[in-house]
Amino acid sequence: MGSKRKDARRNHQALLEAAAAVFVTSGVEAPVRDIAARAGVGMGTIYRHFPTRADLVIAVYRHQVDACAEAGPVLLASSRTPHAALEQWVDLFVDFLVTKHGLAAALQTDNASFETLHAYFLDRLLPVCTELLDAAVASGEIRSGLEALQLMRGIGNLCIGADSDPGYDARRLVALLVAGLRQPS
């Protein structure tokens, strides 16, 4: 019984990863058959796990938020310095923000879902960003006085429109913002 459950969990994970990758390249309206093909499963398997496109979109969003949240402590433990960890985490956060375009539109039919997701996003990511900022402040690398929510909102604002203007490089501006947090030595 246990291995059957493990297989189902692995399938679920593989589906979410395939859907996330397809959404990044083709948007959230991508055909379900493209996701099934990428995951190596039949269409029926996807519909069994995610009866509607909204179910799939919400699950992918949560999966990406979780991946971003789980990366924080790992980067903090494995990076040269807390500021280096913050830089790498912010890159992941920007990837998430730039690739989730279309999610809001896909969920506008059901605004309650979107509000729930936004709360989930803040609940999961705010503590991680706070932990990274606090560590970089404690190490003397960055100036204090910036709250995680302000930083996340600022990064989010810099990412607006990144998907519709190929000449606009949100990553470069966000990198300048993070570099600008450094304590003058």
C-alpha positions as CSV (number, residue, x, y, z in Angstrom):
1,M,0.0,0.0,0.0
2,G,2.8,2.4,1.0
3,S,4.6,2.2,-2.4
4,K,1.4,2.8,-4.3
5,R,1.0,6.1,-2.3
6,K,4.6,7.0,-2.9
7,D,4.1,6.4,-6.7
8,A,1.0,8.7,-6.6
9,R,3.0,11.4,-4.8
10,R,5.9,11.1,-7.3
11,N,3.4,11.3,-10.2
12,H,1.8,14.4,-8.6
13,Q,5.3,16.0,-8.2
14,A,6.3,15.2,-11.8
15,L,3.0,16.6,-13.1
16,L,3.5,19.9,-11.1
17,E,7.1,20.2,-12.4
18,A,6.0,19.5,-16.0
19,A,3.1,22.0,-15.8
20,A,5.4,24.7,-14.2
21,A,7.9,24.2,-17.1
22,V,5.2,24.3,-19.8
23,F,3.5,27.4,-18.1
24,V,6.9,29.2,-18.2
25,T,7.4,28.6,-21.9
26,S,3.8,28.7,-23.2
27,G,1.7,30.4,-20.5
28,V,-1.1,29.0,-18.3
29,E,-3.4,28.5,-21.3
30,A,-1.0,25.9,-22.7
31,P,-2.8,22.7,-23.9
32,V,-3.0,20.0,-21.2
33,R,-1.7,17.5,-23.7
34,D,1.6,19.4,-23.8
35,I,1.8,19.0,-20.0
36,A,0.9,15.3,-20.2
37,A,3.5,14.7,-22.9
38,R,6.2,16.4,-20.9
39,A,5.3,14.5,-17.7
40,G,5.1,11.2,-19.7
41,V,1.5,10.5,-18.5
42,G,-1.9,10.3,-20.2
43,M,-4.4,13.1,-20.2
44,G,-6.6,11.0,-17.8
45,T,-3.9,11.1,-15.1
46,I,-3.8,14.9,-15.2
47,Y,-7.6,15.2,-14.9
48,R,-7.6,12.7,-12.1
49,H,-5.2,14.8,-10.1
50,F,-6.5,18.2,-11.3
51,P,-10.1,18.2,-12.5
52,T,-9.9,21.8,-13.8
53,R,-7.3,24.1,-15.2
54,A,-7.7,26.3,-12.2
55,D,-6.9,23.4,-9.9
56,L,-3.7,22.8,-11.9
57,V,-2.7,26.4,-11.9
58,I,-3.3,26.8,-8.2
59,A,-1.3,23.6,-7.5
60,V,1.6,24.8,-9.6
61,Y,1.6,28.2,-7.9
62,R,1.7,26.6,-4.5
63,H,4.4,24.2,-5.6
64,Q,6.6,27.1,-6.9
65,V,6.0,29.1,-3.7
66,D,7.0,26.0,-1.6
67,A,10.2,25.5,-3.7
68,C,11.1,29.1,-3.2
69,A,10.5,28.9,0.5
70,E,12.4,25.7,1.0
71,A,15.4,27.2,-0.9
72,G,16.0,29.9,1.6
73,P,17.4,27.9,4.6
74,V,19.3,25.6,2.2
75,L,21.1,28.6,0.5
76,L,21.8,30.2,3.9
77,A,23.5,27.0,5.0
78,S,25.5,26.4,1.8
79,S,26.4,29.9,0.6
80,R,29.7,31.7,1.2
81,T,27.9,34.6,3.1
82,P,24.4,35.5,4.1
83,H,24.4,38.3,1.4
84,A,25.4,35.7,-1.3
85,A,22.5,33.5,0.0
86,L,20.1,36.5,-0.3
87,E,21.3,37.3,-3.8
88,Q,20.7,33.7,-4.9
89,W,17.3,33.5,-3.2
90,V,16.2,36.8,-4.8
91,D,17.1,35.3,-8.2
92,L,14.8,32.4,-7.5
93,F,12.1,34.8,-6.3
94,V,12.4,36.9,-9.5
95,D,12.2,33.7,-11.6
96,F,9.0,32.9,-9.7
97,L,7.5,36.4,-10.2
98,V,8.5,36.7,-13.9
99,T,7.1,33.2,-14.7
100,K,3.8,33.4,-12.8
101,H,2.4,36.0,-15.1
102,G,-0.9,34.7,-16.4
103,L,-1.7,33.2,-13.0
104,A,-3.6,36.3,-11.9
105,A,-5.5,36.4,-15.1
106,A,-6.3,32.6,-14.9
107,L,-7.6,33.0,-11.4
108,Q,-9.6,36.2,-11.9
109,T,-12.8,34.3,-12.4
110,D,-12.4,33.1,-8.9
111,N,-11.0,35.9,-6.9
112,A,-11.3,34.1,-3.5
113,S,-8.8,31.6,-4.8
114,F,-6.4,34.3,-5.7
115,E,-6.7,36.0,-2.3
116,T,-6.1,32.6,-0.6
117,L,-3.0,32.1,-2.8
118,H,-1.7,35.5,-2.1
119,A,-2.0,34.9,1.7
120,Y,-0.2,31.5,1.2
121,F,2.6,33.3,-0.8
122,L,3.1,35.8,2.1
123,D,2.9,33.2,4.8
124,R,5.5,31.0,3.2
125,L,7.9,33.6,1.7
126,L,7.9,36.4,4.2
127,P,9.6,34.5,7.0
128,V,12.2,33.1,4.6
129,C,13.1,36.6,3.2
130,T,13.1,37.9,6.8
131,E,15.5,35.2,7.9
132,L,17.9,36.0,4.9
133,L,17.8,39.7,5.5
134,D,18.3,39.3,9.3
135,A,21.3,37.0,8.7
136,A,22.9,39.5,6.2
137,V,22.3,42.4,8.7
138,A,23.8,40.4,11.6
139,S,26.9,39.6,9.5
140,G,27.4,43.3,8.9
141,E,27.1,42.9,5.1
142,I,23.9,45.0,4.6
143,R,22.4,48.0,6.3
144,S,19.5,47.4,8.7
145,G,16.1,49.0,8.6
146,L,14.6,47.3,5.5
147,E,11.7,45.0,6.1
148,A,11.3,41.8,4.1
149,L,7.8,42.9,2.9
150,Q,9.2,46.2,1.5
151,L,12.0,44.3,-0.3
152,M,9.6,41.7,-1.8
153,R,7.2,44.4,-2.9
154,G,10.0,46.5,-4.4
155,I,11.3,43.4,-6.3
156,G,7.7,42.6,-7.4
157,N,7.3,46.2,-8.8
158,L,10.6,45.9,-10.7
159,C,9.3,42.7,-12.3
160,I,6.0,44.2,-13.6
161,G,6.0,44.2,-17.4
162,A,9.1,42.0,-17.7
163,D,7.2,39.5,-19.7
164,S,5.8,42.0,-22.2
165,D,8.9,44.0,-23.0
166,P,11.9,41.9,-24.2
167,G,14.2,44.9,-23.9
168,Y,13.4,45.2,-20.2
169,D,15.7,43.3,-17.9
170,A,14.1,43.0,-14.5
171,R,16.9,40.8,-13.2
172,R,19.6,43.5,-13.8
173,L,17.6,46.1,-11.9
174,V,16.8,43.7,-9.0
175,A,20.5,42.8,-8.8
176,L,21.4,46.5,-8.5
177,L,18.8,46.8,-5.7
178,V,20.2,43.9,-3.8
179,A,23.8,45.2,-4.4
180,G,22.6,48.6,-3.0
181,L,21.7,47.0,0.3
182,R,25.4,46.5,1.0
183,Q,26.8,48.3,4.0
184,P,29.4,50.9,2.8
185,S,32.7,49.5,3.9
